[in-house]
Structures are given as structure tokens and as C-alpha cells.
Amino acid sequence: MKTSSLGLAALLLVGGLSVPAFAADGSSFDSDYLTTQLQQRGINAVDVYENGDNVIRAEVKLADGSIDFQYFYEDTLAPVKASVQGNTRV
């Protein structure tokens, strides 16, 4: 019994140390998930970035192979109207 108790204690200790390090980030943004969700909606997204105010910026590969930035609301994935996007020139 001592061996299994020590093993369990070690497992809990290691698990306890890794959880705060993982949770310390505080961000729930999941670019892989959002990229997949956009792709399932027919948008050829290759990457997604946080943009703030519930808006995400997606890199979208167009039919000619070029990349375009498109903006979507994070909670609904509805496209953001151009008047809301503001000046996005880089």
C-alpha cells in the first residue's frame, strides 16, 4: 500500500504544480478551434488572431493563393462590417 500511496502523492504533486502554470496564462483564446470553425463555414482560414473587443482577425487564403485579412466577431463568427473595422493598413 505504501508504494501506491507514494505514487498517488507524486502524481497529485506533479499535477498540482502543472495546473497553476497552465492556468496562469489566463487566456481562453483558441486560434486552432476558431480556424477550424471558420473552415467549417467555408472560409479558407489559415490562422486566427485576437484583435480585441470580441473581434478576431483571420488570415484567409484566397482562390488565387494570396492571403487576405478578414475580421469576424469571436462569439458568432459573423463577418465584421467594413465601417466597424477602421483603418487596418499595415
JOHUCOR-V747046 format. One record per residue. D_FIRST is the distance of its C-alpha to the first C-alpha in whole Angstrom. Layout:
D_FIRST
D_FIRST
This chain:
0
4
5
5
6
9
10
11
12
14
15
16
18
20
21
22
24
26
27
29
31
31
33
35
38
38
40
40
43
42
45
43
43
47
48
47
48
51
52
51
54
56
56
55
53
52
50
50
50
50
53
53
54
52
54
53
55
54
55
57
58
62
64
66
62
63
60
61
59
59
58
56
54
50
50
52
53
57
59
60
64
66
67
64
63
65
66
64
66
64
